Amino acid sequence: MAKDVALRERLHVTALPPCPTCSGVLQADRVLDDLRESRLADGSQRLELTGEVDDEGNAILGEVGPHAEDATIRVWIFTVSCGGCLSIVRVEMDSNGTATPTAPRLVTPASEIARLRERLVRAREDGRLEAELNSLRLSDQFRLLGIPELWREARGVVPAEMRLVVNAGWKEAPPLSPIGTMPATLEREKFRATAHPSLSFASGGGLAMKFYAFLAGTRFRIAGVRRGQLRVVPVEAVPDAYDVPASLCASWSLFGKIE
């Protein structure tokens, strides 16, 4: 335990607050989504009428970003699956890991997660799990497969490995949040190159270019779901010059099956 605390202090990693439903400890490895936004220095947000109403006839308000001259703070927003009750909880922290005035709140009740789990189990028993997964891929519910208990039900029809069908990369290293480093997102043909004088071509002399990219055909192991995308790990050897983030996410559309 002391070792874990020391590591957390060294990395400046903050523990998540308890689940508001069951008081269980929320774990950073069960984060489904993460978002960083700017707010006014007092933690408030500007809202405006969108002109739309919800199912009950209430006006829907939209968020307005701070003006350039406003004093602002950075706020991290995490949605986390509770390992105890399986509820999905929204947690807000500032950049120092201090909870915002908005207390953790329930986003998705455990009953909804249980229903989706039963739906996957029935689909597997009826031999239509692959069709069920394809349906989920086209809906916002796909992000719920980031819950380990649901991923275990679906992974039987998810290829263990897939290949990129396009060149894909990332633009910059992911930021460090109060609970640890966030994933980088692979995007189609979006990468950059920087010169590293310490590296040279095999023929001698010159500069080697460090590309933040993977070429089409690169194999990845499929490790789960996060941000509504696949969590992927490169299978093939990656050059030392690649500063590959600890976690990568990518849209399923970037991949094809390995025949």
C-alpha positions in Angstrom: 0.0 0.0 0.0 2.8 2.4 0.9 4.5 1.7 -2.4 1.2 2.6 -4.3 0.8 5.8 -2.4 4.4 6.8 -3.1 4.0 6.1 -6.8 0.8 8.2 -6.9 2.6 11.1 -5.2 5.5 10.8 -7.6 3.3 10.9 -10.6 0.9 13.5 -9.1 -2.0 11.1 -9.7 -5.2 11.8 -7.8 -7.6 9.1 -6.6 -11.1 9.3 -7.9 -13.9 10.0 -5.4 -16.3 7.1 -4.4 -19.3 6.1 -6.4 -22.3 8.1 -5.3 -24.6 5.0 -5.7 -22.8 2.3 -3.8 -19.8 4.2 -2.2 -17.4 1.9 -3.9 -14.0 3.1 -5.0 -13.9 4.3 -8.6 -10.8 3.0 -10.5 -8.9 4.9 -13.2 -8.6 1.8 -15.3 -12.4 1.8 -15.6 -12.7 5.3 -17.3 -14.9 5.2 -20.4 -14.4 8.8 -21.5 -12.3 11.7 -20.6 -12.7 15.3 -21.7 -10.9 18.6 -20.9 -12.7 21.9 -21.1 -12.2 25.5 -20.0 -14.6 27.2 -17.6 -14.8 30.6 -15.9 -12.5 30.9 -12.9 -15.3 30.5 -10.5 -16.2 27.1 -12.1 -19.4 28.4 -13.7 -20.4 28.0 -17.4 -22.2 30.3 -19.8 -25.3 28.8 -21.2 -27.6 29.9 -24.0 -31.0 28.9 -25.4 -30.6 26.5 -28.3 -34.1 26.9 -29.5 -34.8 23.2 -28.9 -36.9 21.5 -26.2 -36.7 18.1 -24.6 -39.4 15.4 -24.5 -41.0 17.1 -21.6 -41.1 20.5 -23.3 -38.3 22.1 -21.3 -35.9 24.4 -23.1 -32.5 22.9 -23.9 -29.5 25.1 -23.0 -26.2 24.9 -24.8 -22.8 25.7 -23.4 -21.0 28.8 -24.5 -17.2 28.9 -24.3 -15.4 31.5 -22.2 -14.4 34.8 -23.9 -10.7 35.4 -24.6 -10.5 38.0 -21.8 -12.2 35.8 -19.2 -10.1 34.2 -16.4 -10.5 30.5 -16.9 -9.7 27.2 -15.3 -9.2 23.8 -16.9 -11.6 21.1 -15.9 -11.3 17.4 -16.5 -14.5 15.4 -16.9 -14.4 11.6 -16.6 -17.1 9.1 -17.0 -16.3 6.0 -15.0 -17.8 2.5 -14.6 -18.1 1.5 -11.0 -16.6 -1.9 -10.4 -19.0 -2.5 -7.6 -22.5 -1.7 -8.9 -21.6 -1.2 -12.6 -23.3 2.3 -12.6 -21.6 4.9 -14.8 -20.6 8.0 -12.9 -19.5 11.5 -14.1 -16.6 13.0 -12.1 -15.2 16.5 -12.5 -11.7 17.7 -11.3 -9.6 20.7 -11.9 -6.1 20.4 -13.3 -4.7 20.0 -9.7 -7.0 17.0 -9.0 -9.3 19.0 -6.8 -13.0 18.1 -7.1 -15.1 20.9 -8.6 -18.3 22.1 -6.8 -20.2 19.7 -9.0 -20.4 16.5 -7.0 -20.0 13.1 -8.8 -23.3 12.1 -10.3 -24.9 9.1 -11.8 -25.0 9.1 -15.6 -26.2 5.6 -16.4 -27.9 3.3 -13.8 -26.7 -0.2 -13.2 -30.1 -1.5 -14.5 -29.3 -0.2 -18.0 -25.9 -1.9 -18.0 -27.5 -5.1 -16.7 -30.0 -5.0 -19.6 -27.3 -4.6 -22.2 -25.3 -7.4 -20.6 -28.4 -9.7 -20.9 -28.9 -8.6 -24.5 -25.3 -9.7 -25.3 -25.7 -13.0 -23.5 -29.0 -13.8 -25.3 -27.4 -12.9 -28.7 -24.5 -15.2 -28.0 -26.8 -18.1 -27.0 -28.8 -17.5 -30.2 -25.7 -17.4 -32.4 -26.2 -13.8 -33.4 -23.6 -12.0 -31.3 -21.7 -10.7 -34.3 -24.8 -9.1 -35.7 -25.6 -7.6 -32.3 -22.1 -6.2 -32.1 -22.4 -4.7 -35.6 -25.6 -3.0 -34.4 -23.9 -1.6 -31.3 -21.0 -0.2 -33.4 -23.5 2.1 -35.1 -24.9 3.4 -31.8 -23.7 5.5 -28.9 -24.0 2.3 -26.8 -20.8 1.0 -28.3 -18.8 3.1 -25.7 -20.4 1.0 -23.0 -18.3 -1.9 -24.2 -15.5 -0.1 -22.3 -17.0 -1.7 -19.2 -14.9 -4.8 -18.6 -17.9 -7.0 -17.8 -19.6 -6.1 -21.1 -16.3 -6.4 -23.1 -16.0 -10.0 -21.8 -19.4 -10.8 -23.3 -18.6 -9.2 -26.7 -15.0 -10.0 -27.3 -15.8 -13.5 -28.6 -16.7 -12.0 -32.0 -14.1 -9.2 -32.0 -10.9 -10.1 -33.9 -8.0 -10.6 -31.6 -5.9 -8.7 -34.1 -6.7 -6.3 -37.0 -4.6 -4.4 -39.6 -4.7 -0.7 -40.4 -6.2 -0.2 -43.9 -4.9 3.4 -44.0 -1.9 5.4 -42.7 -2.8 6.7 -39.3 -1.1 8.6 -36.5 -1.4 11.2 -33.8 -0.4 14.8 -33.7 1.0 15.2 -30.2 1.6 13.3 -27.0 -1.6 12.9 -24.8 -1.8 15.2 -21.8 -1.4 14.1 -18.2 -4.7 14.3 -16.3 -5.1 14.3 -12.5 -5.6 10.5 -12.7 -2.8 9.7 -15.2 -1.9 9.9 -18.8 -4.8 9.9 -21.3 -4.9 7.8 -24.5 -3.8 9.2 -27.8 -6.3 8.9 -30.7 -5.1 7.6 -34.0 -6.5 9.6 -36.9 -6.4 8.9 -40.6 -3.2 10.2 -42.2 -2.8 12.8 -39.5 0.8 12.7 -38.2 3.8 14.9 -37.9 7.6 14.4 -38.3 10.4 16.0 -36.2 14.1 15.8 -36.8 16.3 14.0 -34.2 20.0 14.8 -34.7 21.1 11.8 -32.6 19.7 9.4 -35.1 21.3 8.7 -38.5 20.5 6.7 -41.6 22.2 3.3 -42.0 24.2 4.8 -44.9 25.7 7.3 -42.5 25.1 11.0 -42.0 22.0 13.0 -42.2 19.0 13.1 -40.0 16.4 10.4 -39.3 12.8 11.6 -39.2 10.6 10.5 -36.4 7.1 10.0 -37.7 4.2 9.9 -35.3 2.4 7.4 -37.5 1.7 3.8 -38.4 1.5 2.7 -42.0 -1.4 0.8 -43.6 -0.9 -2.9 -42.9 0.4 -2.5 -39.4 -1.1 -5.1 -37.0 -2.7 -4.2 -33.7 -4.1 -6.3 -30.9 -7.6 -5.2 -29.9 -7.6 -4.7 -26.1 -11.0 -3.2 -25.4 -13.0 0.0 -25.9 -12.5 3.6 -24.7 -14.0 6.9 -25.9 -16.3 4.8 -28.0 -13.3 3.6 -30.0 -11.1 0.5 -30.0 -8.2 0.4 -27.6 -5.3 -1.0 -29.7 -1.8 -2.1 -29.0 0.8 -2.5 -31.9 1.8 -6.1 -32.3 4.8 -5.6 -34.6 8.1 -4.2 -33.3 8.0 -0.4 -33.0 11.3 1.5 -33.6 12.8 3.1 -30.5 12.5 6.5 -32.3 8.7 6.1 -31.8 7.5 7.7 -28.6 4.4 5.5 -28.6 1.9 6.5 -25.9 1.0 3.9 -23.3 -2.6 3.8 -24.6 -3.9 4.2 -28.1 -7.5 4.5 -29.3 -8.8 4.4 -32.9 -12.0 4.2 -34.8 -13.0 0.7 -36.0 -13.2 2.1 -39.5 -9.4 2.4 -39.7 -9.0 -1.4 -39.5 -9.7 -4.5 -41.5 -9.7 -8.1 -40.5 -6.5 -10.2 -41.0 -7.3 -12.9 -43.5 
